Structures are given as C-alpha cells and as structure tokens.
Amino acid sequence: MTTRTLGLIMHGVTGRMGTNQHLIRSIVAIRQQGGVVLSNGDRVMPDPILIGRNGEKIEALAKAHGIARWSTRLDEALANPNDTVFFDAGTTQMRPALLAQAIRAGKHVYCEKPIATNLNEAVEVCRLAQASGLKHGAVQDKLFLPGLRKLDMLRRAGFFGRMLSLRLEFGYWVFEGDLQPIQRPSWNYRSEDGGGMILDMMCHWRYVLDNLFGEVQSISCLGTTHIPQRWDESGKPYQATADDAAYATAQLKGFDGEPVIAQLNMSWATRVRRDDLVTFHVDGTHGSAVAGLTDCRAQSRVTTPRPVWNPDTRQTMPFFDQWQEVPDSQVYDNGFKIQWEHFIRHVVENEPYKYTLAEGAKGVQLVEAALQSWKERRWVDLPALKI
C-alpha cells in the first residue's frame, strides 16, 4: 500500500463556508486522518495551495492550518502540472469564468453552488467540462446530513407507503445590523453582488427534492424583501435589493410515478419555533416523518393518534411526544468531507460519481423557474435539461 499526493488548487476559501466546511472540516480533516483510502488500500493525500486576493489573509489562513502553499496568483497555480484539481468557493458571479479557465488549463473542477447566476452560463460551462473529458462536480452537501440520510432510509424501506407531500421550513432571523451585529455577510442581501434567497437556496432544494422525494416538474414561487434596509460589516446602512424570503409550491414526480406536492418556505426574517433551522415534514399513506439537520422522528400508520377538534377547550394531546426518534445507527461524518472523499476517489480511480456540474445546472434551472414564476405570477414547468 502506498500514499500518493493530489495537487489541489483551492480558490475562495477565506469566506466562512470555504474556511470552515471545505478547508478545516474537509481537506485539513482528510490530511489529519492520513488521506483518502482507495479501493485497493492505497491512500491519496491532498496537497492544497490556497489562492486568494489578500496575501496577508491567505498566508495567515494557510499557516494556521498547516498548509505549506499559498499564493495570490491563480494563473501560476493553474500552470503547475502537479496541481490537477481546481476548487472554487468564491463569488457566484465569477464562478463560470473561473471554472472555464481551469478546465481549459486541463484541471478537474469541483465547486460550490450555485455554479452560475443564470442557466445559460451554467449550461455553457457544463458542456465545456463534458467535452474536455475531465472530472467535474458540484457541492450537494445536504444529501449527506444525518437527518436527511435517516429520512432517505425510511423512504427506501417503504415506510411512507405512497408519499403524498413535503413541507420544508427553513431559515431564521438575520440581524439587520443596527441593534445587533450581523451574522451573515451583507452581500447576501444585495442582488447586484449575487445575493438573494432564491439564488442561494433553490439550488440546494433542487438536489434534495430530486434525490429524496421526486424529480421537480413545476413550481409556483413568490419572493419578497421583508427587510428593505440593513447595515453592513462596518455599520453603514444600505438598501437591501435582494429577496430575503421566498414561498413556493412545487409538484414532483415521485419515485413510484405518483405526484408529490412540496411546500417550500424559506426566510431570513423568521424566528424559529421548530425542531431545527430546517425541517422536512413528509406525509405518506403508511407513515410520516420530520427530519432536521441531524435528527429524524417518525410516526407510523398504526401509531397515529386520533386528535379531536374542539376549539372550546385547551389542547391536552402532547403531539411532539407522539413521534418515535430514528436512532443513530452509524457514525455520521461531516457531509462536505464525505463528498470531498467521493470526488477525490472519482478523480484518482474513476469511482462512479453522480453530483456533476450537470446536476448543479439543474439547481440553476430551478432558480430561474422560481424567479420567472415570481415575476409573471404563474406556474412554470421545468423540462428535462439538455446539456
């Protein structure tokens, strides 16, 4: 058994998501565990070079996590034949051009979502990647969350019977910045900088819906900007031009061919009174389940209670206590790290990999359909995406 290195160009990892999930909890964690184990027992050790515009910041980040290489010069990194994979977690607006540049330099590419701000650019970079013969992938981390993995296990076991509907509740209150410091970057609320709830989250919901509940067929969506003024990192007020909430209904084609109705509520202007920051409530003929990020609770047909509607008396039935927790039957690793390991095996030993840029483009397709629905105040169908 041998250990080989994999040169990895990591661009845009000074942001919260890039630093925490992709660098520290994925690549650094993989290095600390001795690399990625291949099917023959060999190991692959990622050898990253961190790329950023601010030299001092990128150098400090590299030193803090034991990364020997860093640079502000992307062109030089792409010219190095020993670095064969390019990863991007920078701004969505720059992503298609960066991916195209890396592909033309002969690099396999992996990136955060959305892969583009519009479908034309997403399809274009997908076609470029497919024609190159290089490996490519897009982050679809929520499929690896413990709560959703438990939910998917129930589905595969036939627990739901015929799946009927899904209710997704997502979000929390993001501080405006005047009274309390903001906890999300201010650019998220400026459409001119690539912000917006629909652009940010519909890409996630597309791959979650397609893989766990059924392929999205059509959508009706209403977006809004509930908080029109916010304060940025320096305390300066600015006009919020991006949607900070969206409310949608989607029709899915279930895995049994029957329709599934999905209600999707997402907001940065809501206060949480539910099990988690995101919950997926699934109802089926034989059972129901509610999953969050880590936990999942189920209620079968035979254990469903018989509530009685009586508005004249206080409700005494303990609804939250009537669900059975789905146990942790395994150790759940970080979802970003799991997908990184899959992609590295895909690059090194051609392990089958489904989360390609084409899957990322489907997310952008749902974004555009949702925005069109909001603008035209109507249902919008999603045809099969031709790439």
C-alpha positions in Angstrom: 0.0 0.0 0.0 1.3 3.4 -1.0 0.3 7.1 -0.4 0.2 9.4 -3.4 -0.4 13.2 -3.3 -3.1 15.1 -5.1 -2.3 18.7 -6.0 -5.3 20.8 -5.2 -5.9 24.5 -6.0 -8.4 25.9 -3.5 -9.8 29.3 -4.6 -12.1 31.5 -2.4 -11.7 29.7 0.9 -11.3 32.8 3.0 -15.0 33.1 3.4 -17.0 31.4 6.2 -18.2 28.4 4.2 -14.9 27.9 2.4 -12.8 28.1 5.5 -14.9 26.1 7.9 -16.5 23.4 5.7 -14.1 23.0 2.8 -10.7 23.7 4.3 -10.9 22.9 8.0 -13.6 20.2 8.2 -12.8 18.6 4.9 -9.3 18.9 3.4 -7.5 19.5 6.7 -9.5 16.7 8.4 -8.7 14.4 5.5 -5.0 15.2 5.8 -5.1 14.6 9.6 -6.7 11.2 9.1 -4.0 10.1 6.7 -5.7 10.8 3.4 -8.5 9.2 1.4 -8.4 5.4 1.3 -8.8 3.9 -2.2 -10.4 0.6 -3.1 -7.0 -1.2 -3.2 -6.0 0.1 0.1 -3.7 2.9 -1.2 -4.2 6.4 0.1 -4.4 9.8 -1.5 -3.1 12.8 0.4 -4.5 16.2 -0.7 -1.7 18.8 -1.2 -3.6 22.1 -1.4 -2.4 25.5 -2.4 -4.7 28.3 -1.2 -5.4 31.1 -3.6 -6.8 34.5 -2.7 -6.5 38.2 -3.4 -5.4 39.3 0.0 -1.9 37.9 0.5 -1.7 38.5 4.3 -5.1 36.9 4.9 -4.4 33.8 2.7 -1.0 33.4 4.2 -2.3 33.6 7.8 -5.1 31.0 6.9 -2.5 28.6 5.4 -0.2 28.9 8.4 -3.0 28.4 10.9 -3.9 25.1 9.4 -0.6 23.6 8.4 -0.9 24.4 4.7 2.6 24.9 3.2 1.5 26.6 -0.1 -0.4 29.7 -0.8 -0.5 32.4 -3.5 -2.3 35.4 -4.9 -1.5 34.3 -8.5 -4.2 32.0 -9.9 -2.6 31.8 -13.3 0.7 30.4 -11.9 -1.2 27.8 -9.9 -3.2 26.7 -13.0 0.0 26.4 -14.9 1.5 24.0 -12.4 1.1 20.4 -13.9 1.4 18.9 -10.4 -1.9 20.6 -9.3 -4.6 18.7 -11.1 -7.8 19.7 -9.3 -9.3 23.2 -9.1 -11.9 24.1 -6.4 -13.9 27.3 -6.2 -15.9 28.7 -3.3 -15.6 32.3 -4.3 -18.4 34.5 -5.6 -21.1 33.0 -7.8 -20.7 35.8 -10.4 -17.0 34.9 -11.0 -17.5 31.1 -10.9 -18.4 30.2 -14.5 -15.3 32.1 -15.8 -13.0 30.6 -13.2 -14.3 27.1 -13.9 -13.8 27.6 -17.7 -10.3 28.9 -17.1 -9.4 25.9 -15.0 -10.9 23.4 -17.5 -9.0 25.0 -20.4 -5.9 24.6 -18.2 -6.6 20.9 -18.0 -7.8 20.8 -14.4 -10.6 18.7 -12.9 -13.0 21.0 -11.3 -15.2 21.0 -8.2 -17.2 23.9 -6.9 -19.7 25.3 -4.5 -23.2 26.0 -5.6 -24.8 27.8 -7.5 -22.5 27.0 -10.4 -23.6 30.2 -12.1 -26.1 33.1 -11.7 -28.0 32.1 -14.8 -28.8 28.9 -16.7 -27.1 29.9 -20.0 -23.7 30.2 -18.2 -24.4 27.1 -16.2 -25.1 25.0 -19.3 -22.2 26.5 -21.2 -19.6 25.6 -18.5 -21.2 22.1 -18.2 -20.8 21.5 -21.9 -17.2 22.7 -21.8 -16.5 20.3 -18.9 -18.2 17.4 -20.6 -16.3 18.0 -23.9 -13.0 18.2 -22.1 -13.2 14.6 -20.6 -12.1 16.0 -17.3 -13.8 15.1 -14.0 -16.2 17.7 -12.6 -18.5 18.1 -9.6 -20.7 20.5 -7.6 -21.3 20.5 -3.9 -24.6 18.9 -2.8 -23.8 18.6 0.8 -27.3 18.4 2.3 -27.7 14.9 0.9 -25.2 13.8 3.5 -26.8 15.3 6.5 -27.6 12.7 9.2 -31.3 13.8 9.4 -31.8 13.5 5.6 -29.9 10.2 5.5 -32.3 8.8 8.1 -35.2 10.2 6.1 -33.9 8.6 3.0 -33.5 5.2 4.8 -37.2 5.4 5.8 -38.1 6.1 2.1 -36.0 3.2 0.8 -37.5 0.9 3.4 -41.0 1.7 2.2 -42.0 3.3 5.5 -44.1 6.1 3.9 -46.1 3.9 1.6 -47.2 6.3 -1.2 -45.5 9.6 -0.5 -48.1 12.4 -0.5 -46.4 15.7 0.4 -43.4 17.5 1.8 -43.3 20.7 3.9 -40.0 22.4 4.1 -39.4 25.1 6.7 -36.0 26.9 6.5 -34.5 30.0 8.0 -34.0 32.2 11.0 -33.8 35.9 11.9 -30.7 37.5 10.4 -29.9 40.6 12.4 -30.3 43.9 10.5 -27.1 45.2 11.8 -28.3 48.4 13.6 -29.1 46.8 17.0 -27.0 43.7 16.9 -24.0 42.7 14.7 -24.9 40.8 11.5 -24.3 37.1 11.4 -24.3 36.7 7.6 -22.3 38.7 5.0 -24.0 41.9 3.8 -23.5 40.9 0.1 -26.2 38.2 0.6 -28.8 40.9 0.6 -27.6 42.8 -2.5 -28.8 41.4 -5.8 -26.0 43.3 -7.6 -23.5 41.2 -5.6 -25.1 37.9 -6.3 -27.3 37.8 -3.2 -30.8 36.5 -2.8 -32.7 33.7 -1.0 -33.9 32.1 -4.3 -30.5 32.1 -5.9 -28.9 30.8 -2.7 -31.3 28.1 -1.6 -33.3 26.9 -4.6 -30.1 25.2 -5.8 -30.0 23.2 -2.6 -33.7 22.3 -2.7 -33.4 21.0 -6.3 -30.9 18.3 -5.5 -32.6 17.4 -2.2 -36.0 17.1 -3.9 -34.8 15.2 -6.9 -32.8 12.7 -4.9 -35.0 12.1 -1.9 -38.6 12.9 -2.9 -39.0 13.0 -6.6 -38.0 15.0 -9.7 -39.2 18.6 -9.8 -41.8 19.0 -12.6 -43.1 22.6 -12.0 -43.0 25.4 -9.5 -45.0 28.4 -8.3 -43.0 30.9 -6.3 -43.3 34.3 -4.6 -40.2 36.1 -3.4 -40.0 39.3 -1.3 -37.7 41.6 0.5 -39.1 41.8 4.0 -36.3 44.0 5.4 -35.6 46.8 3.0 -32.7 48.4 4.9 -29.7 46.7 6.6 -26.3 47.6 8.0 -23.1 46.2 6.6 -19.9 44.9 8.4 -18.7 48.5 9.1 -22.1 49.6 10.4 -23.0 51.6 7.3 -26.7 51.4 6.3 -27.5 50.1 2.8 -30.5 49.3 0.7 -31.3 45.5 0.6 -32.0 44.8 -3.0 -32.1 41.0 -2.9 -35.0 38.8 -1.8 -34.7 37.7 1.8 -37.6 35.2 1.7 -39.5 33.0 -0.7 -42.6 30.9 -0.5 -43.1 28.2 -3.1 -45.1 25.2 -4.1 -43.6 22.5 -6.3 -45.0 19.5 -8.0 -42.7 16.5 -8.1 -42.8 13.2 -9.9 -42.4 10.6 -7.1 -40.3 7.6 -7.4 -43.5 5.5 -7.9 -44.6 7.8 -10.7 -47.3 9.5 -8.5 -47.3 13.2 -7.8 -45.8 14.6 -4.6 -46.6 18.2 -3.5 -43.8 20.1 -1.9 -44.3 23.4 0.0 -41.1 25.3 0.4 -40.9 28.2 2.9 -37.6 29.9 3.4 -36.8 33.2 5.1 -34.1 35.2 6.7 -36.8 37.1 8.5 -38.4 34.5 10.7 -38.0 33.4 14.3 -37.5 29.7 15.0 -40.1 27.6 16.8 -39.4 24.2 15.3 -37.0 21.3 15.9 -34.2 22.8 13.8 -33.2 25.6 11.5 -34.5 23.5 8.6 -37.2 20.8 8.9 -38.6 18.4 6.3 -42.0 17.1 7.1 -43.0 14.2 4.9 -46.5 12.6 4.9 -47.3 9.3 3.3 -50.2 6.8 3.4 -48.3 4.5 5.8 -46.4 6.9 7.8 -44.9 10.4 8.3 -41.5 11.7 9.4 -39.9 15.0 10.3 -36.2 15.5 9.8 -33.8 18.3 10.7 -30.1 18.6 10.2 -29.2 15.7 12.5 -32.4 14.1 13.9 -35.4 12.4 12.4 -38.7 11.4 14.1 -41.3 9.1 12.6 -45.0 8.2 13.2 -46.4 5.1 11.5 -49.9 4.5 10.4 -50.7 2.2 13.3 -49.3 4.6 15.9 -51.1 7.7 14.6 -53.2 9.2 17.4 -56.9 10.3 17.0 -57.0 14.0 17.8 -60.4 15.7 18.3 -61.1 19.3 17.2 -62.6 21.3 19.9 -61.8 25.0 20.0 -63.5 25.5 23.3 -61.0 23.6 25.4 -57.2 23.7 25.7 -55.4 21.1 23.7 -54.1 18.4 26.0 -52.7 15.9 23.5 -48.8 16.0 23.5 -48.3 16.0 19.8 -44.5 16.3 20.0 -44.2 13.3 22.3 -46.1 11.0 19.9 -43.2 10.6 17.4 -40.5 7.9 17.6 -36.9 9.0 17.1 -35.0 7.3 14.3 -31.8 6.2 16.1 -28.2 6.9 15.1 -27.3 3.5 13.6 -23.9 4.7 12.4 -21.3 7.4 12.9 -22.1 10.3 10.6 -19.1 12.2 9.3 -19.2 15.8 8.0 -21.2 16.0 4.8 -18.8 18.2 3.0 -15.9 15.9 3.9 -17.8 12.8 2.7 -18.5 14.4 -0.7 -14.8 15.6 -1.0 -13.7 12.0 -0.4 -16.1 10.8 -3.1 -14.8 13.3 -5.6 -11.2 12.5 -4.8 -11.8 8.8 -5.5 -13.7 9.8 -8.6 -10.6 11.7 -9.9 -8.0 9.2 -8.8 -9.6 5.8 -9.5 -12.7 6.8 -11.6 -15.2 5.8 -8.8 -18.8 6.5 -10.1 -19.9 10.0 -9.3 -23.3 11.5 -9.9 -23.0 15.0 -8.5 -21.6 16.6 -11.6 -21.8 20.1 -12.9 -24.9 19.0 -14.8 -26.6 18.3 -11.5 -25.5 21.8 -10.4 -27.1 23.2 -13.6 -30.4 21.7 -12.6 -30.3 23.8 -9.4 -29.8 27.0 -11.5 -32.7 25.9 -13.7 -35.0 25.8 -10.6 -33.7 29.2 -9.6 -34.7 30.7 -13.0 -38.0 29.0 -13.0 -38.8 30.3 -9.5 -37.7 33.8 -10.4 -39.9 33.6 -13.6 -42.8 32.4 -11.6 -42.5 35.3 -9.2 -42.1 37.8 -12.0 -45.0 36.5 -14.1 -47.2 35.3 -11.1 -47.8 31.8 -12.6 -46.8 28.2 -12.5 -43.6 27.4 -14.5 -42.8 23.9 -15.8 -39.2 22.5 -15.8 -38.4 20.5 -18.9 -35.6 17.9 -19.0 -32.4 19.9 -19.1 -30.4 19.2 -22.3 -26.7 19.6 -21.9 
